[in-house]
Amino acid sequence: MHDVMRLIRARVYRRARELPPSLRRDLENYLHRARKAQASRTAVGARTQDPAYWLLLPGWLAQRGVGAHKRPQRVLGDVLWGQYCLYLAIRIKDDLFDQQARSKNLSIVADGFMAESRRAFEKYFEERSSFWSGYQRCIETTNAAIRQIDALQRADTTSASQLLREYAKQSAVFKVGSLAVCTMSGSGEIFARISRFADHMAIASQIIDDLQDITEDLKQKRLNYAARVVLQNAKTVPQGASTILKRIAGGFLYGDGLQTIFGEVRSRLRLAGEALGSLRLPESSAYLRSYNAVLNVLEQHLHRERVQWVFGREA
């Protein structure tokens, strides 16, 4: 699967070289910053799985259906390419909405990737196929959730559970590749399970992202799920904690927020496994075990950081 990811990324850069110079420059700069940001996130202590579950899942499901085609690897490659183009289109639009990216050229680039995604799936689905209604519904659900999450994170009265529900909706576009495989193989009846799995994985992944993005989100005047949980579970407030960031820091050091956060992530991973039930996807079980192992490393890292800070401060 890592080979597939290298091929997909290489294909993205080939597409970039086909663009007019100004668009190519802005896209390449955007991709470079994204990869640099991802690399810095891994330095926090540990990373969850790469490739992401939403790129692996169509391959797991392919054993149930894509193999019926004459050229299964090509079919799967097209499905993953369509899924990845859709991801890039939404990701770029989201970053423009958040003002994490500012070039107007990137909006044009995003529209191009959206069109490329449709072309990839048009090879296998006629206009009247039920796939397209699901495809469009996923895009609309994600776009609505992106704006709803922004509003919720800026509101004082938002509950943590509200955010988790929207986190699942925000990742709806990540179901498209799996929807394609299920539709091709006539296994539409199992998609409800796949959808539940994806929802729980999306929530788990976003919680980890929130944990690492607290400071950045606060700069945007947004209080994400992890920040809210830490504040709610803070046992003491440090002297002079006049800002939310200081209160959050105190909550990390002296509260139970981290335990609550990691407990929620583990609960979502368990529910994700249960959602697949008897589908007999051994790769998913291995993936979840690996995810949990990496989660343990990250939690231990953050716990050591907290202990070292407290004892250093006491000394």
Secondary structure, DSSP 8 states (H G I E B T S, - for coil): -HHHHHHHHHHHHHHHHTS-HHHHHHHHHHHHHHHHHHHHHHTTS----SS-HHHHHHHHHHTTTGGGSSSHHHHHHHHHHHHHHHHHHHHHHHHHHHTS---THHHHHHHHHHHHHHHHHHTT--TT-HHHHHHHHHHHHHHHHHHHHHHHHH-TT--HHHHHHHHHHHTGGGGHHHHHHHHHTT-GGGHHHHHHHHHHHHHHHHHHHHHHHHHHHHHTT---HHHHHHHHT-S---TT--SHHHHHHHHHHHSSHHHHHHHHHHHHHHHHHHHHTTS--HHHHHHHHHHHHHHHHHHHHHHHHHHHHHHHHH-
